Each structure stands twice: as C-alpha cells, then as structure tokens.
Amino acid sequence: MAASADVQAFSSQMPTEKTWMTRDDALDRLRHIARERAFGRHVGSDRLIQAGLDALIAGVESPSLAMLAGLLRSEEPEAPALFDQVLEELGLLSQPPADPRAAKWAMAYWIAGQIADGSLDPAAGTHLIWADIAYDLGYPEELESLVHCAHNLDGWEQSWGVSFEELSREAIEAAKQFLNKLPTVENWQLVFATEFGHLLSEPLTQHASQKLSQNPRAGVVCRRLRESPRGPVPWSMSMSLGVTHGPAGGLRV
C-alpha cells in the first residue's frame, strides 16, 4: 500500500468542528490558517467560516468576526476578505519574508516544527517539503533527509520489510534534526519572526509573554541566537522570553 501524502492532511491536523475550544485554542486555529494562507496554501471558504464561528463561540471578539461566522453558503466568496479583516483586527496577520528563498526556508521550518511536535502527519508534511519547498530551493543538503523520508512514505509497500510507522518515526526524527541544525543567526531570527512574531507585533501582554516563555521552540531559538558568534539576541526578543542579558552582552536562558 503506497502512502498517500495528500496535502489535505495538512489541514486535517487541526481540531475538528466538534472539539470544544478555549479562546486560546480558537486564536491558535486562526493563526494556523493565517500561516497556511500566507505560505500559499489553499484554504477553502468553509474552513474560514467555521474557524470564525468557533472563535466567536469561544469568546473571541472582533468587529468583523460575527459577519464572517454568519456567512451563508451563497456568500462564501466573501469569506477570504472577511477572514483577513478579522486577522487584522486581532493582530494575527501573518506575512512571510519578502525574499522568495527566505519564505521557502521559513515554510520549511514551520512544517518541520509541526512534524516534530506531532501536529502534522509525517507523510503529509514531508511531502509538502519535497514538492513545495525542496525543488524551488534546488534540493539543498539541509532538506535531503526530509525529502528521502517523503520518497519512502509516498512509495511504501509491505514487501519492504519495514513498517509504515517506523518510516513515520524516521521522518519525525529527521524533522527534529533539521530544526536543531539551522546554521546561521539570520535563519534563527527568521524562524523567530515567522513562529513568534505575532506575539511581538503588539505591546506584550502577560498572556503573550507567558506563551513565549512556555514554548520550547522559542527557547531553542533563543539559545541558538545566544550561542551565535554574530551577536546577542535582540532586546525585545529576550525580554519576551523572560531571559536576561549577562555582563558580556550574552543571555541567560
């Protein structure tokens, strides 16, 4: 049986419509969909409307949210513009880097992070990296292991003598290794802006600061930047993570 890395699995990892969500859960879903769209993924109007309805039920407040949640089927073409308006009102608009190559690397990091933390199916995630990212970047060495996993998962057959689950575990490990060896401070600053920039776009609330300090990926990024010979972590970033500058300009994480 061949592994079907259908990109629909990319969106199926989010909670189903019947899942009771907190306000934070609803905001996370809106943010996730915003990133999908920012990176060029197609998101159907039905998902946009449902996300708006879930957010409204969960207590999220925005002037345009009720209009998005209340759209009828005949009004679905209005959903994308209303969704963007809601994102702007909530400060959740996601903008990938203007440079096309930098945007591809940011997308690779985002997808790998979801594979690693279990929120995205390894077959779907590695397929996206293979088909939508690696080709455009000229199949760089950093993505070789993930592309290899995508080939194996996409073409898997029982006669291979290795289980599909084992190949999936290999893909998760490859994603973790990719995340651990991003080489330059510019990449880590890009990663931070892509992953956590929405929390720095507004004056830090207690909630935003807490979410940053509790996110293990934020800590990894901060440590990588601290260890870089290219300079210390920007002050705004370090303050958000609850870390302090040492006497030599370094950071205590």
N, C-alpha and C positions, 0 to 999 in steps of 0.2 A: 504494500500500500504506500503510495507516494504521499509525502507530507504536503498538504496544500497550504502554502503561506499566504492565504487570502488576506489582502490588506484590510478587509472588513473586520478582521480580528483585532486590528489596531484600535478600533473604537469600541469593540465589544468588551474591553477590559474595564471600562468604567462601570459604576454601579447601575443595575437595571432600574427601570422606572418605578418598580415596586419597593425598592430599597428605601427605608426611612432615612432621610439625610438631615444632618445638622446644618446650621448656617455655614460653618466652615467647609463641610463636605460639598455643599452646593457651590460655594465660591471656588473650591478646587476644581469642580467639574467645569465651571465656566472658564477657568484659567486653562485647563487642559484643552478644551475645544478651541480656545483662542490661539493656543500654540499650534494645534493641528492646522488651523486655517492660515496662520502666519507662515508656516513652513510649506504651504501649498497643497495640503491635504484637502480633499473634498469632504465637506460635512453637509449632509442633507438638511433641508429646512425643518423636517420633522424632528431631528435631533436638537436643533437650535431652539425650537419652540418648547420641546419637552424640558430642555435644560432651564429655560426661562420659567416654566411652570413649577419645576422642582425648587428652583431658587425662591420663587415667590412664596410657596408653601413653607419653605424652611425659614422664612423671615428676612430674606434679603430685600433691601429697599433701594429702589432706583426709579426715577420718573418714568422711564420707558419700559420697565420690566413687565408691568401689567399688560401693556399693549402687545409685547412680544408673546407673553404667555397666552393671551386671548385670541391669537390669530386663528382664523378658520382655515380649512383646507384650501379653499379658493384664494386665500390671502397669503399662502406660503411663500410666493415670490418676494414678499416684503420682509421676510424673516432675516436674511443676511444683513440688510442695512440696519434693522432694528437691533439685532444682536450686537453689531459694532457700536451702536449708540449706547446700549446698556454697558458694554465693556468700558467705553469712555467715561460714562457716569460713575462707574465703580473703580476707575483707575486700574483696569485689568488689561488694557490694550497691550498686545504683545508684538514687538517689532524685531524681526531678525536682523542681523548685521546687514548693512547695505552692500558690502562686498559679497559677491555670489559664492566664492570659495569659503569665506568665513561663515556664511549662512549654512553651507553644507556641513561644515565641521560642527557648528552649533547643533544642527539637527541630529548628526551622528551621536553627539554626546547625550542629547536629550533621549533619543531612542535607546541607547545603550544603558542609560540610567534606569529606564523603565524595565528593560530586560533583567537587569541586575537585581532590582528590588522586587521583582515578581509581578509588577502591574501590567506587563505586556508579554504576551505569548512569545517564547523564543523564536519559533518558526516565523511568525509574522514580523517580528522585529528585525531579525537578521535578513529576512527577505527585503524589507524596506531599505536597510543599509546597503545591501547588494545592488538592488535595482534602481534606487533613487539617489544614492549618495556616492558609492564607490566608483561607479562608472564615470560620473561627472568630475570626480577628483583624480581620475587616471589610475584607479586601483592602488592607492598608497599602501605602503607596507604596514602602517598602523591598523588598517582595516582588513588585512589579509585573513586573520584568524576568524573574524566575524563572517567574511564572505565565504570562507571554507565551510563554516557551520551552516550557512544558508544553503549551499550546494547540497550538503549531506541531508539536511532536514527536508529540503524540497524533493530530493530524489530517493528518499529512504525506502528500502524494501526489506521484508522479513528475512530474506535469504542472506542478508549481510552479516548476520550473526551478532548484531549489536542492537539493543532496543532503542526505540524512538525516544524513550525517556532519558536514556543515557546520553544520546546526542543533544537533547534539550539541556541537560545539565552541563554539557561541554560548552554550549552556547552561552549559558549564564556565566560560566567561569571566564569565557573569552570576553564577555562584556565587562566583567569586573576588572580583568587585566587591562583592557583598553582604558577604562576610567582611571586606573592607577598609574598610567604611564604617559599621560598627556605631557609633552615635553617642555613647553615654554610658558613663561608667565603671561604672555599675551593670550595663549589658549585658555589659561585658568581664569584670566579676567573676563574673557569672552564667555566662558562657561558660567561664571558667577552672574554676569549680566543677563544671560539667557535664562538661567534657572531661578534666580532670586531677585532680578531687577525690579519686579513689580512691587517688592516689599521696600525698595529703596526709592521708589518714584514719588512717594508721599512722605511727609514727616512721620518718623517711626512711632507707631502706637505700641503699647505694651504687647498686644497680640502679635503684631508683625515681628517684633524683636524676639518674642518667645518662640515663634515658629522657626525663625532663623537659627536660634541657639539650639533648638531640638533637632534640627535636620542634620543627619550625619554627613550628607554630601556637602553641606555648607562648611562643616568643619574640615573635611578633606581639602576642599578648595582653599580654605584659609591657611591650612598647614603647608600646602604646596606653594602658595604665594610667599609665605614666611620663609621657606627654605630656598626660594629662588635667589640667585645672585643679582637679579635685575632690580631689586628694590623691595621695600616693605609693602604690606597690604595697605591700600588707601584707607585713610582715617574713617570715612563714612562706613566702609565695609566692616572694619574691625569693631567699630562701636556697635554696629548692628548685631555682630556675632557675640558680643559680650566679652571680647578679648582686650588686652591692654598692651600698649607699646612698652617694650623693655628699654633699658638705658641706651642701647646702641641702635634704637630705631626698629628692632625686631618685634616679634609678637609673642605673647604668652597665650597659648590656646588651651 
